[in-house]
Amino acid sequence: MKRRFILALALVALLIVILGGIKGLQIDRMIAHGKQAVPPPEAVTTAVAALQTWESVLTAVGSLTAVQGVTVTAELTGKVVQIDFKPGSLVKAGELLVKQDTSSEEAQLRSAEATVALARLNLERLSKLLAERTISQSQFDNAEAGYKQAVAQADNIRAVIAKKTIRAPFAGRLGIRLVNLGQVINEGEAIVSLQSLDPIFVNFALPQQELPRIRPGLAVRVTTDALPGDVIQGKITAINPQVDAATRNIRVQATVANADERLRPGMYVNVAVVLPGRAKVLAIPATAVLYAPYSDSVFIVEEPPGSPPGQPVKVVRQQFAQLGEKNGDFIAVQTGLKEGDTIVSTGVFKLRNGQAVTVDNTLSPDFQLTPRPSEN
């Protein structure tokens, strides 16, 4: 019985050895086949590194501000007896907006005007008597002072009436009405917003190192997602004399036309300051760059070693490059490439150094300096 058990164990061990050897041979064959296997060439699109003439621009994010903008408020407490404007309408400077109750002040003004008239008559009468030397100089001086006090009192009442007759301080467009007829409004209470919209200011900030390159009069281009595809022209009109100590940025103000009033105060916009002069750069499509923490690189398309020129199958060589500024669909290359190099323009993330590729530019994107993507 013991011999049978030992014999069975020996047979099992032999079977395991045989199966292990077969499996080892299969794995060796698979490894050898994998080393000999060559992946099919990857289809890619290409572009040529070429010199382009770019205008120099400084970009920033700005905010729109009205040239003149104010919330019209009440100067004195009073009851609203007349509203003479429509919300959202255009008004001229000095146009009546709201009138408060001035019946008490008007009655006081009539009394004050009567006092002024009496004081004037007394002054004229005493002036004749002074000329005849029948009264003293002091009596005339008292009458003259009384007349001036009466005039000042009347002027004070007129000023109160004027403050309760609220007019537009400048021409512009009104906002939403914030008061109602018969409402008692207090001093400083808002009545309506008034904004002058044409032209309009664009306020933005630039780094302090750009200060020598900017000056009043430089052209700016303004775009906003509220007006897709539209570029609004303007120019720099003011540069703040002080640099912000917290951000080391300098505030710049530009003025743009806004005849159709599509731009409104408070909107954010993208600003491009056009600098004088143009620069030549070696440009490639931005999609051709493989970005990495250690360095950015591109793939140059070359002929395989030892093959005759014109073969459909090419190889790619990874080339590290130092990049510059972007412009539209392109990016400038400072070092790493030369003019005329053919590079892979799309799909670089799926390539490796020395990989075989075939060029198919039938689906190559149309790279432009001023792209305008269509709405889908």
C-alpha atoms as one frame of an Amber mdcrd trajectory, in Angstrom:
protein
   0.000   0.000   0.000   2.809   2.330   0.850   4.571   1.559  -2.460   1.395
   2.431  -4.376   1.116   5.763  -2.621   4.738   6.644  -3.397   4.236   5.602
  -7.028   1.154   7.847  -7.332   3.055  10.807  -5.907   5.866  10.222  -8.380
   3.407  10.113 -11.286   1.763  13.364 -10.149   5.149  15.082  -9.820   6.132
  13.873 -13.274   2.878  15.181 -14.722   3.451  18.582 -13.115   6.969  18.764
 -14.526   5.748  17.835 -18.014   2.924  20.420 -17.926   5.292  23.092 -16.588
   7.760  22.404 -19.356   5.066  22.638 -22.022   3.755  25.895 -20.601   7.292
  27.296 -20.375   7.894  26.487 -24.042   4.632  28.224 -24.965   5.590  31.354
 -23.017   9.053  31.427 -24.611   7.491  31.199 -28.062   5.069  34.018 -27.258
   7.909  36.234 -25.998   9.954  35.550 -29.110   6.968  36.257 -31.334   6.310
  39.536 -29.480   9.916  40.643 -29.997   9.676  39.942 -33.710   6.224  41.533
 -34.149   6.217  45.013 -35.711   3.182  47.278 -35.053   1.505  48.698 -38.154
   2.389  52.296 -39.063   0.312  54.971 -37.345  -1.589  57.379 -39.632  -0.765
  61.020 -38.798  -1.280  64.521 -40.171   1.696  66.798 -40.688   2.582  70.473
 -40.913   5.725  72.367 -41.874   7.494  74.740 -39.489   7.409  78.079 -41.312
   8.270  81.703 -40.658   5.291  83.961 -40.004   4.937  87.672 -39.363   3.045
  88.306 -36.152   1.904  91.573 -34.691   2.942  92.081 -31.101   0.018  92.206
 -28.688  -0.443  92.288 -24.925  -3.525  90.473 -23.681  -5.497  91.076 -20.510
  -8.942  90.694 -19.000 -10.746  93.990 -18.450 -13.956  95.415 -17.070 -16.266
  97.987 -18.648 -17.047 101.235 -16.869 -19.296 104.104 -17.920 -17.570 107.361
 -18.822 -20.168 108.955 -16.553 -22.353 106.820 -14.338 -24.309 107.608 -11.203
 -27.278 106.479  -9.180 -29.533 109.526  -8.941 -30.566 110.052  -5.304 -32.708
 112.449  -3.316 -30.867 115.312  -1.613 -33.723 116.068   0.805 -36.577 114.140
   2.360 -39.889 114.693   0.588 -42.974 113.222  -1.015 -42.830 112.304  -4.732
 -45.537 114.231  -6.576 -44.267 113.899 -10.159 -42.268 111.257 -12.078 -41.290
 112.611 -15.476 -39.233 109.793 -17.040 -39.655 106.310 -18.485 -37.355 103.512
 -17.292 -34.688 102.647 -19.862 -35.105 105.868 -21.846 -32.484 108.329 -23.022
 -32.443 111.706 -21.296 -30.631 114.970 -21.888 -28.641 116.895 -19.301 -30.961
 118.977 -17.103 -34.090 117.038 -18.032 -36.643 116.701 -15.192 -36.759 113.253
 -13.594 -38.653 113.510 -10.302 -40.312 116.346  -8.420 -40.955 116.271  -4.690
 -43.657 118.197  -2.861 -42.542 121.862  -2.649 -45.863 123.520  -1.770 -44.574
 124.650   1.630 -41.343 126.015   0.180 -43.218 127.841  -2.615 -45.415 129.578
  -0.014 -42.327 130.556   1.970 -40.736 131.824  -1.253 -43.675 134.148  -1.973
 -43.360 135.568   1.530 -39.615 135.971   1.131 -40.008 137.671  -2.256 -42.460
 140.151  -0.706 -39.939 140.875   2.033 -37.253 141.416  -0.621 -39.487 143.840
  -2.513 -40.239 145.846   0.648 -36.557 145.896   1.646 -35.628 147.134  -1.845
 -38.142 149.985  -1.644 -36.879 150.977   1.795 -33.299 150.884   0.571 -34.130
 153.061  -2.440 -36.015 155.547  -0.231 -33.203 155.748   2.329 -30.672 156.109
  -0.468 -32.406 159.351  -1.561 -32.605 160.577   2.004 -28.922 159.836   2.521
 -28.112 161.891  -0.545 -30.059 164.771   0.998 -28.227 164.183   4.301 -31.477
 163.794   6.236 -30.519 160.363   7.680 -27.317 158.959   9.096 -25.020 156.538
   7.309 -25.728 153.870   9.902 -29.456 153.923   9.118 -28.708 153.356   5.431
 -26.245 150.573   6.237 -28.873 148.804   8.359 -31.378 149.016   5.516 -28.846
 147.687   3.021 -27.985 144.756   5.299 -31.694 143.976   5.767 -32.176 143.933
   1.995 -29.254 141.529   1.499 -30.572 139.237   4.242 -33.997 139.161   2.592
 -32.411 138.282  -0.787 -30.324 135.532   0.826 -33.402 134.075   2.520 -35.257
 133.968  -0.789 -32.261 132.348  -2.515 -32.099 129.695   0.217 -35.736 128.737
  -0.349 -35.165 128.616  -4.126 -32.226 126.251  -3.514 -34.454 123.934  -1.464
 -37.051 123.906  -4.262 -34.279 123.179  -6.817 -32.993 120.265  -4.740 -36.498
 118.801  -4.613 -36.780 119.185  -8.391 -34.418 116.362  -9.398 -32.934 116.620
 -12.889 -30.501 114.533 -14.938 -26.930 115.713 -14.189 -25.755 114.605 -17.655
 -27.071 112.958 -20.801 -27.355 109.176 -20.749 -29.631 106.167 -20.463 -31.809
 105.596 -17.431 -32.222 102.295 -15.663 -35.059 100.796 -13.623 -37.262 103.187
 -11.639 -36.812 102.663  -7.893 -39.489 105.064  -6.534 -43.253 105.403  -6.899
 -45.651 108.306  -7.065 -46.713 109.401  -3.584 -43.758 107.728  -1.905 -41.860
 109.671   0.754 -38.174 109.309  -0.078 -35.440 110.106   2.395 -32.183 111.933
   1.890 -29.763 109.748  -0.115 -32.416 107.240  -1.249 -31.865 105.873  -4.777
 -34.239 106.954  -7.538 -32.802 105.603 -10.797 -29.457 104.659 -12.374 -28.105
 106.958 -15.086 -25.249 105.789 -17.315 -23.499 107.450 -20.240 -22.753 104.506
 -22.576 -21.168 106.019 -25.683 -18.206 105.959 -25.510 -17.376 103.534 -22.720
 -14.226 102.902 -20.673 -12.325  99.607 -20.531 -10.210  99.194 -17.392  -7.552
  96.469 -17.295  -4.185  95.723 -15.707  -0.798  94.815 -17.205   2.414  93.617
 -15.504   4.828  96.357 -14.539   7.496  95.069 -16.958   5.205  96.008 -19.860
   5.114  99.677 -18.811   7.872 100.809 -21.240   5.946  99.264 -24.165   2.601
 100.991 -23.653   1.537 104.594 -24.047  -1.670 106.562 -24.602  -2.943 106.311
 -28.148  -2.078 102.647 -28.748  -4.862 100.691 -30.410  -6.774  98.056 -28.440
  -9.119  95.308 -29.585 -11.962  94.302 -27.289 -13.899  91.037 -27.492 -16.520
  89.519 -25.216 -18.522  86.322 -25.088 -21.649  88.487 -25.084 -20.828  89.466
 -28.710 -19.213  86.346 -30.213 -17.200  87.058 -33.324 -17.253  90.859 -32.919
 -14.020  92.817 -32.419 -14.454  96.364 -31.106 -11.682  98.853 -31.748 -10.500
 101.486 -29.281  -7.380 103.147 -27.938  -5.576 103.681 -24.655  -6.554 107.014
 -23.120  -5.016 106.873 -19.634  -2.323 105.012 -17.687  -2.350 105.067 -13.909
   0.804 106.787 -12.574   1.030 104.341  -9.635   1.825 100.608  -9.737  -0.259
  98.412  -7.455   2.078  97.389  -4.622   0.157  94.141  -4.007   0.064  92.772
  -7.567   2.864  94.804  -9.240   0.408  95.556 -12.039  -0.367  98.915 -13.562
  -3.935  99.920 -14.341  -4.678 101.046 -17.886  -7.827 102.630 -19.277  -8.955
 102.492 -22.892 -11.927 104.133 -24.578 -14.053 102.352 -27.194 -17.042 103.487
 -29.220 -20.401 102.053 -28.181 -22.956 103.723 -30.434 -25.320 100.733 -30.391
 -24.914 100.352 -26.604 -24.216  96.623 -26.793 -21.485  97.035 -24.200 -22.685
  97.751 -20.669 -20.836  98.820 -17.501 -19.793  95.883 -15.345 -19.231  93.442
 -18.213 -15.875  91.662 -18.420 -14.032  91.665 -21.746 -10.831  90.350 -23.308
  -8.425  93.122 -24.268  -5.557  92.975 -26.758  -3.180  95.960 -26.867  -1.617
  96.207 -30.329   2.041  97.223 -30.028   3.831  99.000 -32.870   5.980  96.858
 -35.155   5.748  93.238 -36.289   8.016  90.286 -35.525   8.986  87.215 -37.571
   8.626  83.923 -35.697   9.019  80.236 -36.504   5.464  78.964 -35.996   3.925
  75.497 -35.720   0.378  74.389 -34.849  -0.211  74.365 -31.099  -1.664  70.840
 -31.388   1.747  69.562 -32.526   3.248  70.043 -29.068   3.475  67.199 -26.552
   3.436  69.005 -23.218   5.310  67.410 -20.306   6.617  68.580 -16.923  10.247
  67.996 -17.862  10.101  69.627 -21.295   7.810  70.174 -24.262   8.520  68.272
 -27.467   7.384  67.692 -31.048   7.728  64.735 -33.438   9.705  65.346 -36.639
   8.771  63.137 -39.602  11.834  61.609 -41.313  12.706  58.948 -43.887  13.501
  55.508 -42.389  17.263  54.793 -42.214  18.535  53.009 -45.331  15.292  53.325
 -47.310  14.995  55.187 -50.615  13.298  58.625 -50.495   9.590  58.849 -51.235
   8.543  55.722 -49.333   5.023  55.965 -47.864   6.200  54.696 -44.470   8.096
  57.268 -42.409   9.469  57.339 -38.883   9.145  60.018 -36.224  11.873  61.459
 -34.036  10.977  63.166 -30.775  12.560  66.608 -30.559  12.503  68.797 -27.466
  11.745  72.466 -28.161  11.567  75.772 -26.318   8.283  77.508 -27.035   7.209
  81.158 -27.070   3.881  82.974 -27.241   0.691  81.671 -28.830  -1.259  83.355
 -31.595  -4.504  81.826 -32.792  -3.937  78.153 -33.673  -0.146  78.582 -33.742
   2.664  78.724 -31.213   6.144  80.199 -31.697   9.244  77.991 -31.435  12.350
  79.631 -30.048  14.773  76.677 -30.197  14.675  73.018 -31.263  13.311  73.327
 -34.812  14.362  74.957 -38.033  12.373  76.329 -40.933  11.071  73.591 -43.246
  10.972  70.764 -40.672   7.951  68.503 -41.173   6.274  67.688 -37.887   3.259
  65.701 -36.742   0.428  68.208 -36.270  -2.204  66.157 -34.415  -2.382  63.048
 -32.224   1.134  63.369 -30.817   0.102  61.805 -27.500  -0.109  58.335 -29.139
   3.401  58.385 -30.676   6.790  57.276 -29.412  10.313  57.970 -30.591  11.236
  55.952 -33.715   7.685  54.801 -34.455   6.678  54.119 -38.058   3.947  56.384
 -39.451   2.091  57.094 -42.663   1.101  60.641 -43.614  -2.578  61.313 -44.361
  -3.442  65.019 -44.507  -6.957  64.607 -45.895  -8.406  65.295 -42.426  -5.816
  67.841 -41.356  -7.367  70.849 -39.550  -7.213  74.297 -41.128  -4.879  76.169
 -38.779  -5.400  79.953 -38.736  -4.035  82.984 -36.902  -7.562  84.296 -36.303
  -9.740  81.207 -35.899 -13.491  81.583 -35.623 -14.984  78.264 -34.512 -18.472
  77.678 -35.840 -21.333  77.172 -33.434 -22.597  73.580 -33.321
